[in-house]
Amino acid sequence: MEQTIQSYLESIRGKRVAVLGIGVSNTPLIQMLVRADVKVTACDKRSREDFGGRIEALESLGVKVYLGEDYLEHLRGQDVIFRTPGMRPDLPQLVDAVEKGSVLTSEMEVFFRVCPCPIIAVTGSDGKTTTTTIIAELLKVAGKNVYLGGNIGKPLLPEAEMIEPTDVAVVELSSFQLMTMDRSPHIAVVTNIAPNHLDVHRSMGEYIS
C-alpha cells in the first residue's frame, strides 16, 4: 500500500528527527515536522549570526539547534535523519548514526514515497534547470496543475498534502540527491552525462551510477 504524507507523518510522530542544513529550502520541512509533533533537531555548519533571526524563530517552536563545525556530532539517538542535498551519505557521522539505528533519508526521497501524482524527474550534467522549467511550463499551458521542485524551486514535501492525483510533479534531481534514492519517477529525463562534480564524487563511475 502506498504511503500518504499523513500516514508518513503519523509514523514519525513523537520520534526524534534531525534535519541537516537550515537553508531556506529546509525551513518549511522543519516547520512541517514540528506541526506533526516530531521532536526536531536542526544542524548547520554556519554560525547563529548567519541566519538573521531564523534560528531564534526555530528555537521558539521547540527545535533543538546545533551550529558550527561540530554540527554533525549530535546525531546519536536520532530516529530519522534528513540529509541535505550535496552532503555525501557516507560521511563517518552519518554512517555511525545509521549503524546505531537511525534511518537516513531526504526531503525528496520521502516525497517520492508519498506523492499521489505522476512524477517527471530531470537529471544530467548540464541543462537540468532549463529542461525542468520548459517541461513544467509546457504542462501548465496544456492545462495541468504543476508542482515544480527538487533542486529547483521550493521543497515539495510540505506541499504533498495539497497535491491531487491529477496533478503533475516536475523535479530537478542532482547526482547528490540520486545517491540514496531507491524509487524511480514515472518519467525520467537524462539531459547528458559528462565529467562533473568529481570534487565530491569519488570517481566518474560513481557519478554515472
Secondary structure, DSSP 8 states (H G I E B T S, - for coil): ----HHHHHHHTTTSEEEEE--STTTHHHHHHHHHTT-EEEEEESS-GGGGTTHHHHHHHTT-EEEESTTTTTT-TT-SEEE--TTS-TT-HHHHHHHHTT-EEE-HHHHHHHH--S-EEEEE-SS-HHHHHHHHHHHHHHTT--EEEEESSSS-SGGGGGG--TTSEEEEE--HHHHTT--S--SEEEE----S--TTTSSSHHHHH-
